[in-house]
Amino acid sequence: MLDVKQWLDANFDRFTVISDKIWEYAETKFVETKSVKLLISLLKEEGFIIEQKLADIPTAFVATFGS
């Protein structure tokens, strides 16, 4: 069984880098293209299915995992 705390601890550095990048980009709402690209890339690596450009918002997305 997956231990979420262990997984989060093991990926702490990875999430810190991502968080720092998003702050570095400092994009405003609805034009956060670099941040969205980074997040979608991460989620796809983890096996999520991504739906993009929702509700006529170019940077909106939903990530789905499993059924």
Predicted model as a PDB file, atoms N, CA, C, CB and O in Angstrom, pLDDT in the B-factor column:
MODEL        1                                                                  
ATOM      1  N   MET A   1       0.847  -1.188   0.000  1.00 60.00           N  
ATOM      2  CA  MET A   1       0.000   0.000   0.000  1.00 60.00           C  
ATOM      3  C   MET A   1       0.892   1.251   0.000  1.00 60.00           C  
ATOM      4  CB  MET A   1      -0.963  -0.002   1.235  1.00 60.00           C  
ATOM      5  O   MET A   1       1.936   1.285   0.651  1.00 60.00           O  
ATOM      6  N   LEU A   2       0.465   2.252  -0.727  1.00 71.00           N  
ATOM      7  CA  LEU A   2       1.203   3.503  -0.849  1.00 71.00           C  
ATOM      8  C   LEU A   2       1.123   4.301   0.448  1.00 71.00           C  
ATOM      9  CB  LEU A   2       0.664   4.333  -2.019  1.00 71.00           C  
ATOM     10  O   LEU A   2       0.035   4.540   0.971  1.00 71.00           O  
ATOM     11  N   ASP A   3       2.256   4.701   0.951  1.00 86.00           N  
ATOM     12  CA  ASP A   3       2.322   5.574   2.117  1.00 86.00           C  
ATOM     13  C   ASP A   3       2.527   6.998   1.600  1.00 86.00           C  
ATOM     14  CB  ASP A   3       3.480   5.140   3.108  1.00 86.00           C  
ATOM     15  O   ASP A   3       3.614   7.352   1.143  1.00 86.00           O  
ATOM     16  N   VAL A   4       1.482   7.801   1.675  1.00 89.00           N  
ATOM     17  CA  VAL A   4       1.505   9.144   1.097  1.00 89.00           C  
ATOM     18  C   VAL A   4       2.582   9.998   1.750  1.00 89.00           C  
ATOM     19  CB  VAL A   4       0.138   9.817   1.248  1.00 89.00           C  
ATOM     20  O   VAL A   4       3.292  10.725   1.055  1.00 89.00           O  
ATOM     21  N   LYS A   5       2.719   9.926   3.058  1.00 91.00           N  
ATOM     22  CA  LYS A   5       3.728  10.744   3.738  1.00 91.00           C  
ATOM     23  C   LYS A   5       5.130  10.392   3.252  1.00 91.00           C  
ATOM     24  CB  LYS A   5       3.636  10.557   5.261  1.00 91.00           C  
ATOM     25  O   LYS A   5       5.944  11.287   3.020  1.00 91.00           O  
ATOM     26  N   GLN A   6       5.420   9.118   3.096  1.00 92.00           N  
ATOM     27  CA  GLN A   6       6.732   8.713   2.596  1.00 92.00           C  
ATOM     28  C   GLN A   6       6.952   9.210   1.172  1.00 92.00           C  
ATOM     29  CB  GLN A   6       6.878   7.188   2.649  1.00 92.00           C  
ATOM     30  O   GLN A   6       8.045   9.663   0.832  1.00 92.00           O  
ATOM     31  N   TRP A   7       5.917   9.127   0.340  1.00 86.00           N  
ATOM     32  CA  TRP A   7       6.027   9.593  -1.040  1.00 86.00           C  
ATOM     33  C   TRP A   7       6.267  11.096  -1.078  1.00 86.00           C  
ATOM     34  CB  TRP A   7       4.760   9.236  -1.834  1.00 86.00           C  
ATOM     35  O   TRP A   7       7.115  11.570  -1.834  1.00 86.00           O  
ATOM     36  N   LEU A   8       5.528  11.846  -0.269  1.00 90.00           N  
ATOM     37  CA  LEU A   8       5.723  13.302  -0.216  1.00 90.00           C  
ATOM     38  C   LEU A   8       7.124  13.644   0.282  1.00 90.00           C  
ATOM     39  CB  LEU A   8       4.666  13.958   0.695  1.00 90.00           C  
ATOM     40  O   LEU A   8       7.788  14.519  -0.273  1.00 90.00           O  
ATOM     41  N   ASP A   9       7.567  12.955   1.322  1.00 93.00           N  
ATOM     42  CA  ASP A   9       8.918  13.192   1.842  1.00 93.00           C  
ATOM     43  C   ASP A   9       9.976  12.881   0.783  1.00 93.00           C  
ATOM     44  CB  ASP A   9       9.165  12.339   3.102  1.00 93.00           C  
ATOM     45  O   ASP A   9      10.951  13.619   0.642  1.00 93.00           O  
ATOM     46  N   ALA A  10       9.788  11.801   0.047  1.00 93.00           N  
ATOM     47  CA  ALA A  10      10.752  11.409  -0.973  1.00 93.00           C  
ATOM     48  C   ALA A  10      10.793  12.397  -2.130  1.00 93.00           C  
ATOM     49  CB  ALA A  10      10.425  10.026  -1.492  1.00 93.00           C  
ATOM     50  O   ALA A  10      11.808  12.499  -2.819  1.00 93.00           O  
ATOM     51  N   ASN A  11       9.707  13.125  -2.350  1.00 91.00           N  
ATOM     52  CA  ASN A  11       9.617  14.078  -3.460  1.00 91.00           C  
ATOM     53  C   ASN A  11       9.696  15.529  -3.010  1.00 91.00           C  
ATOM     54  CB  ASN A  11       8.336  13.862  -4.214  1.00 91.00           C  
ATOM     55  O   ASN A  11       9.419  16.439  -3.792  1.00 91.00           O  
ATOM     56  N   PHE A  12      10.070  15.749  -1.763  1.00 95.00           N  
ATOM     57  CA  PHE A  12      10.120  17.102  -1.199  1.00 95.00           C  
ATOM     58  C   PHE A  12      10.971  18.051  -2.039  1.00 95.00           C  
ATOM     59  CB  PHE A  12      10.663  17.053   0.218  1.00 95.00           C  
ATOM     60  O   PHE A  12      10.536  19.159  -2.353  1.00 95.00           O  
ATOM     61  N   ASP A  13      12.170  17.628  -2.401  1.00 96.00           N  
ATOM     62  CA  ASP A  13      13.062  18.494  -3.190  1.00 96.00           C  
ATOM     63  C   ASP A  13      12.454  18.825  -4.545  1.00 96.00           C  
ATOM     64  CB  ASP A  13      14.429  17.825  -3.383  1.00 96.00           C  
ATOM     65  O   ASP A  13      12.553  19.957  -5.019  1.00 96.00           O  
ATOM     66  N   ARG A  14      11.839  17.851  -5.155  1.00 93.00           N  
ATOM     67  CA  ARG A  14      11.201  18.049  -6.456  1.00 93.00           C  
ATOM     68  C   ARG A  14      10.093  19.112  -6.367  1.00 93.00           C  
ATOM     69  CB  ARG A  14      10.623  16.715  -6.977  1.00 93.00           C  
ATOM     70  O   ARG A  14      10.005  19.997  -7.218  1.00 93.00           O  
ATOM     71  N   PHE A  15       9.262  19.015  -5.343  1.00 93.00           N  
ATOM     72  CA  PHE A  15       8.173  19.975  -5.181  1.00 93.00           C  
ATOM     73  C   PHE A  15       8.690  21.359  -4.810  1.00 93.00           C  
ATOM     74  CB  PHE A  15       7.198  19.487  -4.122  1.00 93.00           C  
ATOM     75  O   PHE A  15       8.091  22.367  -5.183  1.00 93.00           O  
ATOM     76  N   THR A  16       9.782  21.409  -4.089  1.00 96.00           N  
ATOM     77  CA  THR A  16      10.380  22.699  -3.743  1.00 96.00           C  
ATOM     78  C   THR A  16      10.868  23.413  -4.998  1.00 96.00           C  
ATOM     79  CB  THR A  16      11.542  22.509  -2.750  1.00 96.00           C  
ATOM     80  O   THR A  16      10.663  24.617  -5.150  1.00 96.00           O  
ATOM     81  N   VAL A  17      11.509  22.679  -5.891  1.00 95.00           N  
ATOM     82  CA  VAL A  17      11.980  23.262  -7.157  1.00 95.00           C  
ATOM     83  C   VAL A  17      10.801  23.792  -7.971  1.00 95.00           C  
ATOM     84  CB  VAL A  17      12.770  22.214  -7.984  1.00 95.00           C  
ATOM     85  O   VAL A  17      10.860  24.896  -8.513  1.00 95.00           O  
ATOM     86  N   ILE A  18       9.736  23.005  -8.052  1.00 94.00           N  
ATOM     87  CA  ILE A  18       8.552  23.420  -8.807  1.00 94.00           C  
ATOM     88  C   ILE A  18       7.941  24.667  -8.187  1.00 94.00           C  
ATOM     89  CB  ILE A  18       7.511  22.284  -8.858  1.00 94.00           C  
ATOM     90  O   ILE A  18       7.603  25.614  -8.897  1.00 94.00           O  
ATOM     91  N   SER A  19       7.800  24.672  -6.890  1.00 95.00           N  
ATOM     92  CA  SER A  19       7.243  25.835  -6.196  1.00 95.00           C  
ATOM     93  C   SER A  19       8.090  27.078  -6.430  1.00 95.00           C  
ATOM     94  CB  SER A  19       7.130  25.557  -4.698  1.00 95.00           C  
ATOM     95  O   SER A  19       7.560  28.153  -6.711  1.00 95.00           O  
ATOM     96  N   ASP A  20       9.392  26.931  -6.316  1.00 96.00           N  
ATOM     97  CA  ASP A  20      10.296  28.063  -6.549  1.00 96.00           C  
ATOM     98  C   ASP A  20      10.169  28.591  -7.978  1.00 96.00           C  
ATOM     99  CB  ASP A  20      11.748  27.651  -6.270  1.00 96.00           C  
ATOM    100  O   ASP A  20      10.186  29.802  -8.198  1.00 96.00           O  
ATOM    101  N   LYS A  21      10.042  27.684  -8.945  1.00 96.00           N  
ATOM    102  CA  LYS A  21       9.886  28.093 -10.346  1.00 96.00           C  
ATOM    103  C   LYS A  21       8.608  28.908 -10.533  1.00 96.00           C  
ATOM    104  CB  LYS A  21       9.868  26.859 -11.271  1.00 96.00           C  
ATOM    105  O   LYS A  21       8.617  29.946 -11.195  1.00 96.00           O  
ATOM    106  N   ILE A  22       7.511  28.431  -9.947  1.00 95.00           N  
ATOM    107  CA  ILE A  22       6.239  29.131 -10.094  1.00 95.00           C  
ATOM    108  C   ILE A  22       6.330  30.533  -9.493  1.00 95.00           C  
ATOM    109  CB  ILE A  22       5.102  28.334  -9.426  1.00 95.00           C  
ATOM    110  O   ILE A  22       5.817  31.489 -10.075  1.00 95.00           O  
ATOM    111  N   TRP A  23       6.970  30.662  -8.348  1.00 95.00           N  
ATOM    112  CA  TRP A  23       7.157  31.994  -7.744  1.00 95.00           C  
ATOM    113  C   TRP A  23       8.072  32.852  -8.607  1.00 95.00           C  
ATOM    114  CB  TRP A  23       7.738  31.870  -6.319  1.00 95.00           C  
ATOM    115  O   TRP A  23       7.868  34.060  -8.724  1.00 95.00           O  
ATOM    116  N   GLU A  24       9.071  32.236  -9.203  1.00 96.00           N  
ATOM    117  CA  GLU A  24       9.998  32.954 -10.076  1.00 96.00           C  
ATOM    118  C   GLU A  24       9.277  33.514 -11.306  1.00 96.00           C  
ATOM    119  CB  GLU A  24      11.144  32.028 -10.512  1.00 96.00           C  
ATOM    120  O   GLU A  24       9.569  34.622 -11.754  1.00 96.00           O  
ATOM    121  N   TYR A  25       8.337  32.740 -11.842  1.00 95.00           N  
ATOM    122  CA  TYR A  25       7.595  33.187 -13.010  1.00 95.00           C  
ATOM    123  C   TYR A  25       6.707  34.392 -12.686  1.00 95.00           C  
ATOM    124  CB  TYR A  25       6.750  32.045 -13.559  1.00 95.00           C  
ATOM    125  O   TYR A  25       6.546  35.284 -13.519  1.00 95.00           O  
ATOM    126  N   ALA A  26       6.135  34.420 -11.491  1.00 90.00           N  
ATOM    127  CA  ALA A  26       5.284  35.532 -11.031  1.00 90.00           C  
ATOM    128  C   ALA A  26       4.253  35.957 -12.082  1.00 90.00           C  
ATOM    129  CB  ALA A  26       6.153  36.730 -10.659  1.00 90.00           C  
ATOM    130  O   ALA A  26       4.135  37.137 -12.411  1.00 90.00           O  
ATOM    131  N   GLU A  27       3.519  34.984 -12.594  1.00 94.00           N  
ATOM    132  CA  GLU A  27       2.514  35.266 -13.615  1.00 94.00           C  
ATOM    133  C   GLU A  27       1.171  35.610 -12.962  1.00 94.00           C  
ATOM    134  CB  GLU A  27       2.357  34.058 -14.566  1.00 94.00           C  
ATOM    135  O   GLU A  27       0.842  35.103 -11.890  1.00 94.00           O  
ATOM    136  N   THR A  28       0.415  36.466 -13.613  1.00 90.00           N  
ATOM    137  CA  THR A  28      -0.894  36.833 -13.087  1.00 90.00           C  
ATOM    138  C   THR A  28      -1.961  35.886 -13.629  1.00 90.00           C  
ATOM    139  CB  THR A  28      -1.235  38.293 -13.447  1.00 90.00           C  
ATOM    140  O   THR A  28      -1.728  35.129 -14.571  1.00 90.00           O  
ATOM    141  N   LYS A  29      -3.132  35.951 -13.008  1.00 86.00           N  
ATOM    142  CA  LYS A  29      -4.200  35.005 -13.370  1.00 86.00           C  
ATOM    143  C   LYS A  29      -4.573  35.106 -14.837  1.00 86.00           C  
ATOM    144  CB  LYS A  29      -5.433  35.248 -12.514  1.00 86.00           C  
ATOM    145  O   LYS A  29      -4.578  36.182 -15.435  1.00 86.00           O  
ATOM    146  N   PHE A  30      -4.882  33.958 -15.388  1.00 87.00           N  
ATOM    147  CA  PHE A  30      -5.304  33.761 -16.773  1.00 87.00           C  
ATOM    148  C   PHE A  30      -4.179  33.942 -17.800  1.00 87.00           C  
ATOM    149  CB  PHE A  30      -6.416  34.712 -17.089  1.00 87.00           C  
ATOM    150  O   PHE A  30      -4.417  33.773 -18.996  1.00 87.00           O  
ATOM    151  N   VAL A  31      -2.979  34.277 -17.367  1.00 91.00           N  
ATOM    152  CA  VAL A  31      -1.826  34.346 -18.281  1.00 91.00           C  
ATOM    153  C   VAL A  31      -0.634  33.594 -17.695  1.00 91.00           C  
ATOM    154  CB  VAL A  31      -1.439  35.821 -18.564  1.00 91.00           C  
ATOM    155  O   VAL A  31       0.514  33.901 -18.015  1.00 91.00           O  
ATOM    156  N   GLU A  32      -0.901  32.627 -16.850  1.00 94.00           N  
ATOM    157  CA  GLU A  32       0.145  31.860 -16.180  1.00 94.00           C  
ATOM    158  C   GLU A  32       0.603  30.693 -17.042  1.00 94.00           C  
ATOM    159  CB  GLU A  32      -0.349  31.350 -14.827  1.00 94.00           C  
ATOM    160  O   GLU A  32       0.551  29.538 -16.620  1.00 94.00           O  
ATOM    161  N   THR A  33       1.051  31.004 -18.250  1.00 94.00           N  
ATOM    162  CA  THR A  33       1.386  29.968 -19.227  1.00 94.00           C  
ATOM    163  C   THR A  33       2.586  29.121 -18.825  1.00 94.00           C  
ATOM    164  CB  THR A  33       1.651  30.598 -20.559  1.00 94.00           C  
ATOM    165  O   THR A  33       2.566  27.905 -19.012  1.00 94.00           O  
ATOM    166  N   LYS A  34       3.628  29.737 -18.279  1.00 96.00           N  
ATOM    167  CA  LYS A  34       4.810  28.963 -17.872  1.00 96.00           C  
ATOM    168  C   LYS A  34       4.478  28.049 -16.696  1.00 96.00           C  
ATOM    169  CB  LYS A  34       5.975  29.905 -17.497  1.00 96.00           C  
ATOM    170  O   LYS A  34       4.893  26.891 -16.670  1.00 96.00           O  
ATOM    171  N   SER A  35       3.738  28.564 -15.735  1.00 96.00           N  
ATOM    172  CA  SER A  35       3.365  27.770 -14.561  1.00 96.00           C  
ATOM    173  C   SER A  35       2.506  26.582 -14.950  1.00 96.00           C  
ATOM    174  CB  SER A  35       2.624  28.634 -13.545  1.00 96.00           C  
ATOM    175  O   SER A  35       2.724  25.468 -14.474  1.00 96.00           O  
ATOM    176  N   VAL A  36       1.529  26.819 -15.817  1.00 95.00           N  
ATOM    177  CA  VAL A  36       0.637  25.743 -16.259  1.00 95.00           C  
ATOM    178  C   VAL A  36       1.419  24.687 -17.035  1.00 95.00           C  
ATOM    179  CB  VAL A  36      -0.507  26.308 -17.130  1.00 95.00           C  
ATOM    180  O   VAL A  36       1.201  23.490 -16.845  1.00 95.00           O  
ATOM    181  N   LYS A  37       2.315  25.118 -17.896  1.00 96.00           N  
ATOM    182  CA  LYS A  37       3.132  24.166 -18.657  1.00 96.00           C  
ATOM    183  C   LYS A  37       3.947  23.281 -17.704  1.00 96.00           C  
ATOM    184  CB  LYS A  37       4.077  24.918 -19.635  1.00 96.00           C  
ATOM    185  O   LYS A  37       4.035  22.069 -17.900  1.00 96.00           O  
ATOM    186  N   LEU A  38       4.534  23.888 -16.684  1.00 96.00           N  
ATOM    187  CA  LEU A  38       5.318  23.143 -15.700  1.00 96.00           C  
ATOM    188  C   LEU A  38       4.448  22.146 -14.936  1.00 96.00           C  
ATOM    189  CB  LEU A  38       5.993  24.106 -14.722  1.00 96.00           C  
ATOM    190  O   LEU A  38       4.825  20.984 -14.786  1.00 96.00           O  
ATOM    191  N   LEU A  39       3.293  22.591 -14.455  1.00 96.00           N  
ATOM    192  CA  LEU A  39       2.410  21.717 -13.688  1.00 96.00           C  
ATOM    193  C   LEU A  39       1.864  20.571 -14.537  1.00 96.00           C  
ATOM    194  CB  LEU A  39       1.259  22.520 -13.106  1.00 96.00           C  
ATOM    195  O   LEU A  39       1.812  19.428 -14.083  1.00 96.00           O  
ATOM    196  N   ILE A  40       1.461  20.876 -15.758  1.00 96.00           N  
ATOM    197  CA  ILE A  40       0.934  19.830 -16.640  1.00 96.00           C  
ATOM    198  C   ILE A  40       2.019  18.801 -16.952  1.00 96.00           C  
ATOM    199  CB  ILE A  40       0.387  20.444 -17.950  1.00 96.00           C  
ATOM    200  O   ILE A  40       1.743  17.602 -16.994  1.00 96.00           O  
ATOM    201  N   SER A  41       3.223  19.254 -17.165  1.00 96.00           N  
ATOM    202  CA  SER A  41       4.328  18.337 -17.431  1.00 96.00           C  
ATOM    203  C   SER A  41       4.533  17.381 -16.252  1.00 96.00           C  
ATOM    204  CB  SER A  41       5.625  19.124 -17.714  1.00 96.00           C  
ATOM    205  O   SER A  41       4.670  16.172 -16.441  1.00 96.00           O  
ATOM    206  N   LEU A  42       4.552  17.926 -15.051  1.00 93.00           N  
ATOM    207  CA  LEU A  42       4.709  17.110 -13.843  1.00 93.00           C  
ATOM    208  C   LEU A  42       3.577  16.101 -13.720  1.00 93.00           C  
ATOM    209  CB  LEU A  42       4.758  18.000 -12.592  1.00 93.00           C  
ATOM    210  O   LEU A  42       3.816  14.921 -13.462  1.00 93.00           O  
ATOM    211  N   LEU A  43       2.355  16.559 -13.904  1.00 95.00           N  
ATOM    212  CA  LEU A  43       1.203  15.681 -13.748  1.00 95.00           C  
ATOM    213  C   LEU A  43       1.191  14.569 -14.794  1.00 95.00           C  
ATOM    214  CB  LEU A  43      -0.081  16.487 -13.835  1.00 95.00           C  
ATOM    215  O   LEU A  43       0.848  13.428 -14.484  1.00 95.00           O  
ATOM    216  N   LYS A  44       1.565  14.895 -16.028  1.00 96.00           N  
ATOM    217  CA  LYS A  44       1.638  13.864 -17.070  1.00 96.00           C  
ATOM    218  C   LYS A  44       2.691  12.817 -16.727  1.00 96.00           C  
ATOM    219  CB  LYS A  44       1.953  14.499 -18.437  1.00 96.00           C  
ATOM    220  O   LYS A  44       2.478  11.625 -16.949  1.00 96.00           O  
ATOM    221  N   GLU A  45       3.820  13.251 -16.189  1.00 93.00           N  
ATOM    222  CA  GLU A  45       4.866  12.311 -15.764  1.00 93.00           C  
ATOM    223  C   GLU A  45       4.341  11.337 -14.726  1.00 93.00           C  
ATOM    224  CB  GLU A  45       6.073  13.066 -15.203  1.00 93.00           C  
ATOM    225  O   GLU A  45       4.782  10.189 -14.669  1.00 93.00           O  
ATOM    226  N   GLU A  46       3.407  11.784 -13.908  1.00 90.00           N  
ATOM    227  CA  GLU A  46       2.844  10.942 -12.849  1.00 90.00           C  
ATOM    228  C   GLU A  46       1.650  10.124 -13.324  1.00 90.00           C  
ATOM    229  CB  GLU A  46       2.430  11.799 -11.672  1.00 90.00           C  
ATOM    230  O   GLU A  46       1.056   9.382 -12.541  1.00 90.00           O  
ATOM    231  N   GLY A  47       1.291  10.252 -14.614  1.00 93.00           N  
ATOM    232  CA  GLY A  47       0.234   9.425 -15.170  1.00 93.00           C  
ATOM    233  C   GLY A  47      -1.151  10.044 -15.192  1.00 93.00           C  
ATOM    234  O   GLY A  47      -2.133   9.345 -15.443  1.00 93.00           O  
ATOM    235  N   PHE A  48      -1.253  11.334 -14.935  1.00 96.00           N  
ATOM    236  CA  PHE A  48      -2.553  12.005 -14.968  1.00 96.00           C  
ATOM    237  C   PHE A  48      -2.986  12.250 -16.405  1.00 96.00           C  
ATOM    238  CB  PHE A  48      -2.500  13.334 -14.194  1.00 96.00           C  
ATOM    239  O   PHE A  48      -2.154  12.428 -17.295  1.00 96.00           O  
ATOM    240  N   ILE A  49      -4.283  12.258 -16.621  1.00 97.00           N  
ATOM    241  CA  ILE A  49      -4.874  12.661 -17.888  1.00 97.00           C  
ATOM    242  C   ILE A  49      -5.257  14.125 -17.742  1.00 97.00           C  
ATOM    243  CB  ILE A  49      -6.118  11.764 -18.273  1.00 97.00           C  
ATOM    244  O   ILE A  49      -5.900  14.504 -16.763  1.00 97.00           O  
ATOM    245  N   ILE A  50      -4.870  14.947 -18.703  1.00 97.00           N  
ATOM    246  CA  ILE A  50      -5.061  16.389 -18.608  1.00 97.00           C  
ATOM    247  C   ILE A  50      -6.098  16.861 -19.621  1.00 97.00           C  
ATOM    248  CB  ILE A  50      -3.731  17.122 -18.825  1.00 97.00           C  
ATOM    249  O   ILE A  50      -6.036  16.513 -20.800  1.00 97.00           O  
ATOM    250  N   GLU A  51      -7.048  17.655 -19.146  1.00 96.00           N  
ATOM    251  CA  GLU A  51      -7.986  18.367 -20.017  1.00 96.00           C  
ATOM    252  C   GLU A  51      -7.614  19.844 -19.908  1.00 96.00           C  
ATOM    253  CB  GLU A  51      -9.515  18.102 -19.609  1.00 96.00           C  
ATOM    254  O   GLU A  51      -7.502  20.376 -18.803  1.00 96.00           O  
ATOM    255  N   GLN A  52      -7.424  20.504 -21.042  1.00 94.00           N  
ATOM    256  CA  GLN A  52      -6.968  21.887 -21.035  1.00 94.00           C  
ATOM    257  C   GLN A  52      -7.983  22.836 -21.662  1.00 94.00           C  
ATOM    258  CB  GLN A  52      -5.652  21.997 -21.762  1.00 94.00           C  
ATOM    259  O   GLN A  52      -8.938  22.429 -22.323  1.00 94.00           O  
ATOM    260  N   LYS A  53      -7.727  24.128 -21.422  1.00 86.00           N  
ATOM    261  CA  LYS A  53      -8.514  25.226 -22.003  1.00 86.00           C  
ATOM    262  C   LYS A  53      -9.994  25.075 -21.694  1.00 86.00           C  
ATOM    263  CB  LYS A  53      -8.309  25.289 -23.516  1.00 86.00           C  
ATOM    264  O   LYS A  53     -10.830  25.049 -22.597  1.00 86.00           O  
ATOM    265  N   LEU A  54     -10.303  24.978 -20.426  1.00 91.00           N  
ATOM    266  CA  LEU A  54     -11.679  24.813 -19.977  1.00 91.00           C  
ATOM    267  C   LEU A  54     -12.333  26.170 -19.756  1.00 91.00           C  
ATOM    268  CB  LEU A  54     -11.729  23.980 -18.690  1.00 91.00           C  
ATOM    269  O   LEU A  54     -11.661  27.148 -19.431  1.00 91.00           O  
ATOM    270  N   ALA A  55     -13.631  26.218 -19.932  1.00 91.00           N  
ATOM    271  CA  ALA A  55     -14.429  27.421 -19.650  1.00 91.00           C  
ATOM    272  C   ALA A  55     -13.881  28.656 -20.364  1.00 91.00           C  
ATOM    273  CB  ALA A  55     -14.475  27.677 -18.145  1.00 91.00           C  
ATOM    274  O   ALA A  55     -13.925  29.763 -19.828  1.00 91.00           O  
ATOM    275  N   ASP A  56     -13.370  28.456 -21.569  1.00 90.00           N  
ATOM    276  CA  ASP A  56     -12.800  29.567 -22.346  1.00 90.00           C  
ATOM    277  C   ASP A  56     -11.644  30.270 -21.641  1.00 90.00           C  
ATOM    278  CB  ASP A  56     -13.877  30.577 -22.654  1.00 90.00           C  
ATOM    279  O   ASP A  56     -11.374  31.443 -21.903  1.00 90.00           O  
ATOM    280  N   ILE A  57     -10.966  29.561 -20.753  1.00 91.00           N  
ATOM    281  CA  ILE A  57      -9.792  30.101 -20.068  1.00 91.00           C  
ATOM    282  C   ILE A  57      -8.589  29.323 -20.586  1.00 91.00           C  
ATOM    283  CB  ILE A  57      -9.921  29.992 -18.488  1.00 91.00           C  
ATOM    284  O   ILE A  57      -8.472  28.129 -20.313  1.00 91.00           O  
ATOM    285  N   PRO A  58      -7.693  29.971 -21.328  1.00 90.00           N  
ATOM    286  CA  PRO A  58      -6.584  29.261 -21.973  1.00 90.00           C  
ATOM    287  C   PRO A  58      -5.675  28.490 -21.017  1.00 90.00           C  
ATOM    288  CB  PRO A  58      -5.760  30.234 -22.735  1.00 90.00           C  
ATOM    289  O   PRO A  58      -5.068  27.496 -21.414  1.00 90.00           O  
ATOM    290  N   THR A  59      -5.574  28.931 -19.770  1.00 93.00           N  
ATOM    291  CA  THR A  59      -4.662  28.269 -18.834  1.00 93.00           C  
ATOM    292  C   THR A  59      -5.366  27.337 -17.860  1.00 93.00           C  
ATOM    293  CB  THR A  59      -3.896  29.298 -18.062  1.00 93.00           C  
ATOM    294  O   THR A  59      -4.717  26.743 -16.999  1.00 93.00           O  
ATOM    295  N   ALA A  60      -6.685  27.197 -17.982  1.00 94.00           N  
ATOM    296  CA  ALA A  60      -7.433  26.305 -17.090  1.00 94.00           C  
ATOM    297  C   ALA A  60      -7.199  24.850 -17.487  1.00 94.00           C  
ATOM    298  CB  ALA A  60      -8.949  26.637 -17.125  1.00 94.00           C  
ATOM    299  O   ALA A  60      -7.112  24.520 -18.670  1.00 94.00           O  
ATOM    300  N   PHE A  61      -7.097  23.990 -16.480  1.00 96.00           N  
ATOM    301  CA  PHE A  61      -6.959  22.563 -16.762  1.00 96.00           C  
ATOM    302  C   PHE A  61      -7.492  21.733 -15.605  1.00 96.00           C  
ATOM    303  CB  PHE A  61      -5.492  22.207 -17.037  1.00 96.00           C  
ATOM    304  O   PHE A  61      -7.596  22.204 -14.473  1.00 96.00           O  
ATOM    305  N   VAL A  62      -7.827  20.491 -15.914  1.00 96.00           N  
ATOM    306  CA  VAL A  62      -8.225  19.504 -14.925  1.00 96.00           C  
ATOM    307  C   VAL A  62      -7.318  18.310 -15.109  1.00 96.00           C  
ATOM    308  CB  VAL A  62      -9.736  19.108 -15.062  1.00 96.00           C  
ATOM    309  O   VAL A  62      -7.075  17.873 -16.234  1.00 96.00           O  
ATOM    310  N   ALA A  63      -6.815  17.780 -14.004  1.00 96.00           N  
ATOM    311  CA  ALA A  63      -5.971  16.587 -14.037  1.00 96.00           C  
ATOM    312  C   ALA A  63      -6.745  15.443 -13.383  1.00 96.00           C  
ATOM    313  CB  ALA A  63      -4.597  16.834 -13.308  1.00 96.00           C  
ATOM    314  O   ALA A  63      -7.241  15.574 -12.265  1.00 96.00           O  
ATOM    315  N   THR A  64      -6.840  14.316 -14.102  1.00 96.00           N  
ATOM    316  CA  THR A  64      -7.584  13.164 -13.604  1.00 96.00           C  
ATOM    317  C   THR A  64      -6.655  11.966 -13.508  1.00 96.00           C  
ATOM    318  CB  THR A  64      -8.791  12.847 -14.517  1.00 96.00           C  
ATOM    319  O   THR A  64      -5.828  11.729 -14.389  1.00 96.00           O  
ATOM    320  N   PHE A  65      -6.804  11.207 -12.413  1.00 93.00           N  
ATOM    321  CA  PHE A  65      -5.979  10.022 -12.220  1.00 93.00           C  
ATOM    322  C   PHE A  65      -6.890   8.869 -11.843  1.00 93.00           C  
ATOM    323  CB  PHE A  65      -4.887  10.256 -11.131  1.00 93.00           C  
ATOM    324  O   PHE A  65      -7.695   8.978 -10.918  1.00 93.00           O  
ATOM    325  N   GLY A  66      -6.762   7.791 -12.545  1.00 86.00           N  
ATOM    326  CA  GLY A  66      -7.555   6.611 -12.232  1.00 86.00           C  
ATOM    327  C   GLY A  66      -8.994   6.736 -12.695  1.00 86.00           C  
ATOM    328  O   GLY A  66      -9.322   7.542 -13.565  1.00 86.00           O  
ATOM    329  N   SER A  67      -9.839   5.918 -12.092  1.00 78.00           N  
ATOM    330  CA  SER A  67     -11.243   5.925 -12.505  1.00 78.00           C  
ATOM    331  C   SER A  67     -12.132   6.415 -11.390  1.00 78.00           C  
ATOM    332  CB  SER A  67     -11.681   4.538 -12.944  1.00 78.00           C  
ATOM    333  O   SER A  67     -13.350   6.488 -11.559  1.00 78.00           O  
TER     334      SER A  67                                                      
ENDMDL                                                                          
END                                                                             
